[in-house]
Amino acid sequence: MSFRADVIFGNEPGSFPYSVLAERHPAIIRQVRESFPYGPEQHRALDALLDSCTKGVIEPLPGGAWDEWGIDTYVGQPWFDVPWLWSESYFYRRLLDAVGYFGDGPWRGIDPFRPSKLAELESPETDEELKALDELASRSVEERGAALLHGSLWGNRADLGFRLSDGEAEGRDAVPDLVADDSDRLWSLLDGGGTLCVIADNAGRELIPDLLLISHLLEHARIDRAVLHVKPYPYYVSDATTADVVDALRRLVRAPGEAAAYGRRLWEAMADGRLEVRAHPYSCAPLPYSDMPDDLRTEIGGAALTVLKGDLNYRRLVGDRWWAPTTSFADVTAYFPGPVAALRTLKSDVITGLDDRTEAALVAAEGQRWRTGGTHALIQVRP
């Protein structure tokens, strides 16, 4: 990729990245501390992490972790003075170390974010959203597909979830906050053959609509198979792991009505290999996808389409940089080894692929808040 924009750092007071490092990360530490009955060792480690992430410097990780991802470049530098994507990812790795996730003790492999993930799956809001599938069953295949696509898109906005209402099944006109819409191009790539790769974002109520869309595409032979890429370990609070996929599938199959039918189809697809789950280590890398390793590049390059879900994956896809909003999405993703689509709600400053009129209207209405508030979304495709 030919870079023409500066990397985003978190060292400007008042900026969105600065607020994440200075405010959100300490809040996450407090949340994790209260979620489990950790012992003195974990509490001391969490205290040390809190002190480090607000006033300290980057330190080596145990066991030489991240050596291949350039940690030596940043050791000794303040958290705020290294690339924001890198420091955010480093924070979550340090958090897992603090609670013993990678250790040899009894807390090994215990997801510190699991309580909130499960609470979301069991919420009344999830019940209501799954009930909406019963109404959707009477629609045409095309309407169901459009509704499920928008469900997968807006499922990344925590205060919305997905709603399969009359209007939303109609497409773009019912989603006025969609700032770029290549959905027609996306459907043209799902033409009845090949493999769909989905690089997942969050678990819980945000993973379920992704699974529902995959189920629909398999049922109606828009794809031969799907590969769902998840994280190999907990990451960014709510990012999906294999355990979260299992929880979501169990939630679907024990639901009433149409939801259970979707769940059973997915369960069967897992059994016969039409749906596979991957957890590549690079999914947790603090680096852009332009630097992906050869094995991942080869796998993705063989897919009919790769869909990247969510804000973090978008940052890794186009590069976590201060692009001009009208920068060509196709140009900054030209390195990608196959057709690629991004489904994302806007929760960070990074944006590409807008037209001049759309950008001007957003700035006139909201200043720069439209970039980070999660109230706008996009569907962008590079065939």
Kinemage of the C-alpha trace (Angstrom):
@kinemage 1
@onewidth
@group {chain A} dominant
@subgroup {mainchain}
@vectorlist {calphas} color= white
{ca met a 1} P 0.000 0.000 0.000
{ca ser a 2} L 1.259 3.455 -0.829
{ca phe a 3} L 0.706 5.530 2.300
{ca arg a 4} L -0.372 9.113 1.849
{ca ala a 5} L -1.663 9.897 5.329
{ca asp a 6} L -0.237 10.094 8.831
{ca val a 7} L -0.624 7.268 11.318
{ca ile a 8} L -3.079 7.994 14.146
{ca phe a 9} L -1.584 8.437 17.626
{ca gly a 10} L -3.358 8.912 20.937
{ca asn a 11} L -1.220 11.759 22.267
{ca glu a 12} L -3.445 14.727 21.423
{ca pro a 13} L -5.528 15.735 24.466
{ca gly a 14} L -9.184 16.076 23.572
{ca ser a 15} L -8.975 13.677 20.638
{ca phe a 16} L -10.995 10.483 20.459
{ca pro a 17} L -7.912 8.199 20.605
{ca tyr a 18} L -6.639 10.098 23.652
{ca ser a 19} L -9.953 9.586 25.448
{ca val a 20} L -9.789 5.847 24.797
{ca leu a 21} L -6.326 5.567 26.327
{ca ala a 22} L -6.921 7.978 29.209
{ca glu a 23} L -10.522 7.128 30.130
{ca arg a 24} L -11.872 3.975 28.489
{ca his a 25} L -8.976 1.692 29.346
{ca pro a 26} L -9.018 2.524 33.079
{ca ala a 27} L -12.792 1.977 33.055
{ca ile a 28} L -12.310 -1.441 31.457
{ca ile a 29} L -9.824 -2.406 34.151
{ca arg a 30} L -12.391 -1.517 36.813
{ca gln a 31} L -15.083 -3.480 34.973
{ca val a 32} L -12.905 -6.579 34.729
{ca arg a 33} L -11.891 -6.316 38.387
{ca glu a 34} L -15.547 -6.353 39.433
{ca ser a 35} L -16.613 -9.160 37.103
{ca phe a 36} L -14.712 -11.996 38.798
{ca pro a 37} L -13.650 -12.888 42.349
{ca tyr a 38} L -9.988 -12.502 41.496
{ca gly a 39} L -7.366 -13.030 44.178
{ca pro a 40} L -4.669 -10.692 45.490
{ca glu a 41} L -2.256 -11.590 42.686
{ca gln a 42} L -4.694 -10.513 39.971
{ca his a 43} L -5.667 -7.354 41.877
{ca arg a 44} L -2.033 -6.322 42.219
{ca ala a 45} L -1.439 -6.941 38.515
{ca leu a 46} L -4.522 -4.927 37.559
{ca asp a 47} L -3.362 -2.058 39.792
{ca ala a 48} L 0.030 -2.139 38.097
{ca leu a 49} L -1.589 -2.124 34.659
{ca leu a 50} L -3.780 0.840 35.594
{ca asp a 51} L -0.726 2.788 36.689
{ca ser a 52} L 1.246 1.781 33.613
{ca cys a 53} L -1.374 2.559 30.978
{ca thr a 54} L -1.964 6.075 32.283
{ca lys a 55} L 1.530 7.105 33.411
{ca gly a 56} L 3.976 4.385 32.369
{ca val a 57} L 5.745 3.077 29.290
{ca ile a 58} L 5.552 0.069 27.000
{ca glu a 59} L 7.179 -2.993 28.563
{ca pro a 60} L 8.170 -6.359 27.049
{ca leu a 61} L 5.527 -9.082 27.114
{ca pro a 62} L 6.157 -12.415 28.836
{ca gly a 63} L 7.703 -15.220 26.844
{ca gly a 64} L 8.780 -13.056 23.942
{ca ala a 65} L 5.190 -12.497 22.818
{ca trp a 66} L 4.800 -9.987 20.004
{ca asp a 67} L 8.505 -10.046 19.158
{ca glu a 68} L 7.494 -10.710 15.553
{ca trp a 69} L 5.042 -7.798 15.713
{ca gly a 70} L 7.630 -5.133 16.469
{ca ile a 71} L 7.366 -4.710 20.219
{ca asp a 72} L 11.081 -3.878 20.461
{ca thr a 73} L 10.373 -0.728 18.454
{ca tyr a 74} L 8.143 0.670 21.187
{ca val a 75} L 9.533 -0.661 24.488
{ca gly a 76} L 10.284 2.272 26.796
{ca gln a 77} L 7.958 4.716 25.052
{ca pro a 78} L 4.830 6.155 26.717
{ca trp a 79} L 1.602 4.451 25.702
{ca phe a 80} L 0.338 7.701 24.193
{ca asp a 81} L 3.363 8.109 21.926
{ca val a 82} L 3.050 4.898 19.907
{ca pro a 83} L 0.503 4.252 17.123
{ca trp a 84} L -3.001 4.106 18.568
{ca leu a 85} L -3.873 0.766 16.960
{ca trp a 86} L -0.746 -0.728 18.475
{ca ser a 87} L -1.246 0.700 21.987
{ca glu a 88} L -4.900 -0.362 22.085
{ca ser a 89} L -4.036 -3.931 21.129
{ca tyr a 90} L -1.151 -3.979 23.611
{ca phe a 91} L -3.518 -2.913 26.388
{ca tyr a 92} L -5.769 -5.929 25.879
{ca arg a 93} L -2.843 -8.317 25.786
{ca arg a 94} L -1.512 -6.825 29.030
{ca leu a 95} L -4.973 -7.116 30.586
{ca leu a 96} L -5.083 -10.842 29.829
{ca asp a 97} L -1.649 -11.284 31.366
{ca ala a 98} L -2.793 -9.417 34.488
{ca val a 99} L -5.724 -11.777 35.125
{ca gly a 100} L -3.688 -14.927 34.463
{ca tyr a 101} L -5.272 -15.855 31.134
{ca phe a 102} L -1.999 -17.195 29.726
{ca gly a 103} L -0.576 -18.413 33.038
{ca asp a 104} L -0.404 -21.893 34.531
{ca gly a 105} L -2.817 -21.211 37.388
{ca pro a 106} L -6.580 -21.732 37.780
{ca trp a 107} L -7.463 -18.567 35.815
{ca arg a 108} L -5.831 -19.849 32.655
{ca gly a 109} L -8.174 -19.504 29.688
{ca ile a 110} L -10.924 -17.698 31.620
{ca asp a 111} L -12.363 -14.934 29.443
{ca pro a 112} L -12.534 -11.757 31.593
{ca phe a 113} L -15.287 -10.394 29.346
{ca arg a 114} L -17.485 -13.496 29.377
{ca pro a 115} L -20.058 -12.281 31.953
{ca ser a 116} L -21.040 -9.274 29.845
{ca lys a 117} L -21.133 -11.367 26.672
{ca leu a 118} L -23.483 -13.927 28.229
{ca ala a 119} L -25.682 -11.259 29.806
{ca glu a 120} L -26.163 -9.704 26.390
{ca leu a 121} L -27.105 -13.050 24.815
{ca glu a 122} L -29.699 -13.693 27.521
{ca ser a 123} L -31.173 -10.190 27.489
{ca pro a 124} L -34.823 -9.405 26.700
{ca glu a 125} L -33.590 -7.364 23.747
{ca thr a 126} L -32.113 -10.515 22.215
{ca asp a 127} L -35.451 -12.306 22.705
{ca glu a 128} L -37.272 -9.534 20.854
{ca glu a 129} L -34.768 -9.477 18.022
{ca leu a 130} L -35.010 -13.223 17.472
{ca lys a 131} L -38.810 -13.060 17.480
{ca ala a 132} L -38.581 -10.673 14.542
{ca leu a 133} L -37.305 -13.567 12.437
{ca asp a 134} L -40.785 -15.098 12.522
{ca glu a 135} L -42.249 -12.075 10.739
{ca leu a 136} L -39.375 -12.039 8.273
{ca ala a 137} L -40.183 -15.603 7.173
{ca ser a 138} L -43.147 -14.377 5.101
{ca arg a 139} L -40.986 -12.095 2.963
{ca ser a 140} L -39.322 -12.914 -0.328
{ca val a 141} L -35.830 -14.385 -0.380
{ca glu a 142} L -34.445 -11.061 -1.614
{ca glu a 143} L -36.155 -9.105 1.155
{ca arg a 144} L -34.904 -11.518 3.773
{ca gly a 145} L -31.377 -11.225 2.422
{ca ala a 146} L -31.486 -7.428 2.446
{ca ala a 147} L -32.831 -7.353 5.994
{ca leu a 148} L -30.231 -9.812 7.253
{ca leu a 149} L -27.424 -7.877 5.568
{ca his a 150} L -28.528 -4.690 7.309
{ca gly a 151} L -28.927 -6.640 10.528
{ca ser a 152} L -25.305 -7.716 10.267
{ca leu a 153} L -24.253 -4.144 9.500
{ca trp a 154} L -26.145 -2.385 12.277
{ca gly a 155} L -25.549 -5.169 14.768
{ca asn a 156} L -22.228 -3.451 15.414
{ca arg a 157} L -24.046 -0.469 16.919
{ca ala a 158} L -24.646 -1.463 20.521
{ca asp a 159} L -27.627 0.824 21.075
{ca leu a 160} L -29.478 -0.523 18.051
{ca gly a 161} L -28.792 -4.221 17.684
{ca phe a 162} L -30.655 -5.386 14.620
{ca arg a 163} L -34.318 -4.881 13.836
{ca leu a 164} L -35.963 -6.643 10.961
{ca ser a 165} L -38.869 -4.273 10.429
{ca asp a 166} L -40.878 -3.485 7.313
{ca gly a 167} L -38.783 -0.469 6.442
{ca glu a 168} L -35.387 -1.980 7.053
{ca ala a 169} L -36.149 -4.884 4.774
{ca glu a 170} L -36.548 -2.396 1.958
{ca gly a 171} L -32.905 -1.381 1.976
{ca arg a 172} L -31.073 1.894 1.900
{ca asp a 173} L -33.996 4.320 2.167
{ca ala a 174} L -34.770 2.948 5.616
{ca val a 175} L -31.153 3.432 6.760
{ca pro a 176} L -30.581 7.157 6.236
{ca asp a 177} L -27.344 7.060 8.231
{ca leu a 178} L -25.656 4.797 5.682
{ca val a 179} L -22.874 7.025 4.324
{ca ala a 180} L -21.713 4.578 1.629
{ca asp a 181} L -23.730 1.727 0.183
{ca asp a 182} L -22.177 -0.839 -2.159
{ca ser a 183} L -24.717 -3.503 -1.238
{ca asp a 184} L -25.678 -4.168 -4.868
{ca arg a 185} L -22.037 -4.837 -5.673
{ca leu a 186} L -21.755 -7.106 -2.636
{ca trp a 187} L -24.736 -9.208 -3.732
{ca ser a 188} L -23.275 -9.516 -7.226
{ca leu a 189} L -20.226 -11.249 -5.726
{ca leu a 190} L -22.407 -13.747 -3.852
{ca asp a 191} L -23.562 -15.426 -7.043
{ca gly a 192} L -23.997 -19.016 -5.982
{ca gly a 193} L -20.510 -20.405 -5.679
{ca gly a 194} L -17.238 -20.365 -3.811
{ca thr a 195} L -16.254 -19.575 -0.265
{ca leu a 196} L -17.279 -16.572 1.811
{ca cys a 197} L -14.792 -15.485 4.470
{ca val a 198} L -16.262 -13.432 7.294
{ca ile a 199} L -13.792 -11.770 9.640
{ca ala a 200} L -15.982 -11.329 12.695
{ca asp a 201} L -16.083 -8.418 15.104
{ca asn a 202} L -18.041 -8.631 18.347
{ca ala a 203} L -19.742 -11.487 20.178
{ca gly a 204} L -23.230 -11.614 21.669
{ca arg a 205} L -26.010 -9.679 19.960
{ca glu a 206} L -23.558 -8.547 17.302
{ca leu a 207} L -22.379 -12.041 16.302
{ca ile a 208} L -25.885 -13.509 16.018
{ca pro a 209} L -26.872 -11.410 12.961
{ca asp a 210} L -23.604 -12.399 11.269
{ca leu a 211} L -24.509 -16.047 11.790
{ca leu a 212} L -28.062 -15.474 10.567
{ca leu a 213} L -26.755 -13.925 7.346
{ca ile a 214} L -24.376 -16.852 6.802
{ca ser a 215} L -27.239 -19.286 7.372
{ca his a 216} L -29.365 -17.475 4.783
{ca leu a 217} L -26.579 -17.465 2.192
{ca leu a 218} L -25.941 -21.191 2.656
{ca glu a 219} L -29.633 -22.090 2.622
{ca his a 220} L -30.245 -20.290 -0.658
{ca ala a 221} L -26.973 -21.441 -2.274
{ca arg a 222} L -25.528 -17.939 -2.629
{ca ile a 223} L -22.264 -19.526 -1.400
{ca asp a 224} L -20.909 -23.081 -1.193
{ca arg a 225} L -19.289 -22.657 2.188
{ca ala a 226} L -18.342 -20.040 4.764
{ca val a 227} L -15.264 -19.562 6.913
{ca leu a 228} L -15.800 -17.475 10.035
{ca his a 229} L -12.607 -15.913 11.374
{ca val a 230} L -12.696 -15.171 15.108
{ca lys a 231} L -10.095 -14.209 17.691
{ca pro a 232} L -7.875 -16.916 19.206
{ca tyr a 233} L -8.264 -15.286 22.631
{ca pro a 234} L -10.366 -12.475 24.188
{ca tyr a 235} L -9.673 -9.103 22.645
{ca tyr a 236} L -11.159 -5.595 22.647
{ca val a 237} L -13.765 -6.378 25.363
{ca ser a 238} L -16.373 -8.081 23.199
{ca asp a 239} L -14.559 -9.528 20.180
{ca ala a 240} L -15.799 -12.984 19.225
{ca thr a 241} L -13.863 -16.164 20.026
{ca thr a 242} L -14.737 -19.780 19.224
{ca ala a 243} L -16.441 -20.092 22.610
{ca asp a 244} L -18.631 -17.121 21.721
{ca val a 245} L -19.636 -18.765 18.436
{ca val a 246} L -20.684 -21.871 20.366
{ca asp a 247} L -22.656 -19.758 22.851
{ca ala a 248} L -24.429 -17.934 20.016
{ca leu a 249} L -25.320 -21.179 18.228
{ca arg a 250} L -26.683 -22.678 21.442
{ca arg a 251} L -28.727 -19.533 21.986
{ca leu a 252} L -30.236 -19.881 18.532
{ca val a 253} L -31.087 -23.586 18.623
{ca arg a 254} L -32.949 -23.296 21.933
{ca ala a 255} L -34.896 -20.232 20.823
{ca pro a 256} L -38.492 -20.632 19.652
{ca gly a 257} L -39.701 -20.247 16.093
{ca glu a 258} L -37.575 -19.338 13.099
{ca ala a 259} L -34.487 -18.559 15.167
{ca ala a 260} L -34.108 -22.240 16.053
{ca ala a 261} L -34.363 -23.199 12.376
{ca tyr a 262} L -31.505 -20.835 11.545
{ca gly a 263} L -29.521 -22.302 14.421
{ca arg a 264} L -30.094 -25.900 13.343
{ca arg a 265} L -28.998 -25.123 9.802
{ca leu a 266} L -25.812 -23.570 11.110
{ca trp a 267} L -25.206 -26.509 13.454
{ca glu a 268} L -25.559 -28.908 10.538
{ca ala a 269} L -23.304 -26.748 8.375
{ca met a 270} L -20.610 -26.937 11.053
{ca ala a 271} L -20.941 -30.727 11.101
{ca asp a 272} L -20.586 -31.201 7.352
{ca gly a 273} L -17.886 -28.565 6.819
{ca arg a 274} L -19.929 -25.945 4.983
{ca leu a 275} L -19.264 -23.601 7.922
{ca glu a 276} L -15.819 -23.566 9.480
{ca val a 277} L -14.339 -21.466 12.256
{ca arg a 278} L -10.787 -20.138 12.119
{ca ala a 279} L -8.796 -18.428 14.850
{ca his a 280} L -5.599 -17.248 13.176
{ca pro a 281} L -3.043 -15.591 15.501
{ca tyr a 282} L -2.885 -12.544 13.219
{ca ser a 283} L -6.489 -11.760 14.140
{ca cys a 284} L -5.056 -10.267 17.347
{ca ala a 285} L -2.089 -8.548 15.745
{ca pro a 286} L -1.599 -4.808 16.392
{ca leu a 287} L -0.911 -4.347 12.688
{ca pro a 288} L -2.830 -3.677 9.463
{ca tyr a 289} L -3.952 -6.443 7.143
{ca ser a 290} L -1.512 -5.157 4.545
{ca asp a 291} L 1.153 -6.950 6.627
{ca met a 292} L -0.758 -10.250 6.943
{ca pro a 293} L 1.343 -13.435 6.831
{ca asp a 294} L 1.512 -15.558 3.703
{ca asp a 295} L -0.685 -18.400 4.965
{ca leu a 296} L -3.545 -16.033 5.778
{ca arg a 297} L -3.073 -14.187 2.494
{ca thr a 298} L -3.295 -17.479 0.586
{ca glu a 299} L -6.458 -18.589 2.368
{ca ile a 300} L -8.258 -15.288 1.941
{ca gly a 301} L -7.083 -15.000 -1.653
{ca gly a 302} L -9.007 -18.141 -2.526
{ca ala a 303} L -12.353 -16.797 -1.297
{ca ala a 304} L -15.073 -15.481 -3.572
{ca leu a 305} L -15.458 -12.609 -1.095
{ca thr a 306} L -14.048 -11.627 2.279
{ca val a 307} L -16.293 -9.527 4.501
{ca leu a 308} L -14.648 -7.635 7.346
{ca lys a 309} L -17.013 -6.701 10.148
{ca gly a 310} L -16.780 -3.762 12.495
{ca asp a 311} L -14.675 -0.752 13.249
{ca leu a 312} L -11.408 -2.375 14.338
{ca asn a 313} L -11.253 -4.577 11.263
{ca tyr a 314} L -11.902 -1.510 9.105
{ca arg a 315} L -8.971 0.279 10.721
{ca arg a 316} L -6.780 -2.732 10.019
{ca leu a 317} L -8.098 -3.038 6.456
{ca val a 318} L -7.474 0.520 5.250
{ca gly a 319} L -4.748 1.436 7.733
{ca asp a 320} L -5.251 3.388 10.964
{ca arg a 321} L -4.401 6.715 9.376
{ca trp a 322} L -5.765 10.221 8.940
{ca trp a 323} L -7.063 9.598 5.432
{ca ala a 324} L -9.028 12.316 3.715
{ca pro a 325} L -12.605 10.958 3.768
{ca thr a 326} L -12.768 11.054 -0.033
{ca thr a 327} L -9.673 8.842 -0.402
{ca ser a 328} L -10.501 5.918 -2.669
{ca phe a 329} L -11.464 2.774 -0.748
{ca ala a 330} L -10.383 0.702 -3.748
{ca asp a 331} L -6.928 2.303 -3.751
{ca val a 332} L -6.185 1.758 -0.064
{ca thr a 333} L -7.374 -1.875 -0.242
{ca ala a 334} L -5.631 -2.669 -3.547
{ca tyr a 335} L -3.149 -4.902 -1.670
{ca phe a 336} L -5.914 -7.221 -0.433
{ca pro a 337} L -5.566 -10.677 -2.031
{ca gly a 338} L -9.168 -11.027 -3.203
{ca pro a 339} L -12.548 -9.303 -3.388
{ca val a 340} L -13.234 -7.524 -0.105
{ca ala a 341} L -16.174 -5.853 1.608
{ca ala a 342} L -16.400 -3.804 4.795
{ca leu a 343} L -19.531 -3.700 6.961
{ca arg a 344} L -18.919 -1.150 9.664
{ca thr a 345} L -20.526 1.333 11.984
{ca leu a 346} L -18.349 4.394 12.467
{ca lys a 347} L -16.710 4.426 15.908
{ca ser a 348} L -13.298 5.910 15.145
{ca asp a 349} L -11.816 8.681 13.027
{ca val a 350} L -10.692 6.501 10.117
{ca ile a 351} L -12.805 6.791 6.970
{ca thr a 352} L -12.313 6.401 3.228
{ca gly a 353} L -14.504 6.161 0.167
{ca leu a 354} L -16.979 9.002 0.741
{ca asp a 355} L -18.075 11.376 -2.005
{ca asp a 356} L -17.609 15.117 -1.581
{ca arg a 357} L -21.306 15.835 -1.085
{ca thr a 358} L -21.752 13.213 1.638
{ca glu a 359} L -18.717 14.430 3.558
{ca ala a 360} L -19.836 18.054 3.340
{ca ala a 361} L -23.337 17.208 4.571
{ca leu a 362} L -21.988 15.222 7.530
{ca val a 363} L -19.580 17.971 8.566
{ca ala a 364} L -22.262 20.637 8.228
{ca ala a 365} L -24.683 18.673 10.401
{ca glu a 366} L -22.353 17.272 13.055
{ca gly a 367} L -18.845 18.671 12.775
{ca gln a 368} L -16.551 15.667 13.245
{ca arg a 369} L -18.809 13.751 15.644
{ca trp a 370} L -20.175 11.646 12.793
{ca arg a 371} L -16.861 9.788 12.653
{ca thr a 372} L -16.988 8.289 16.155
{ca gly a 373} L -20.550 8.230 17.477
{ca gly a 374} L -21.669 4.892 16.031
{ca thr a 375} L -24.728 6.525 14.443
{ca his a 376} L -23.494 6.157 10.857
{ca ala a 377} L -22.463 3.079 8.924
{ca leu a 378} L -21.119 1.962 5.573
{ca ile a 379} L -21.044 -0.948 3.169
{ca gln a 380} L -17.985 -0.681 0.938
{ca val a 381} L -16.850 -3.246 -1.631
{ca arg a 382} L -13.748 -3.622 -3.764
{ca pro a 383} L -14.373 -6.438 -6.297
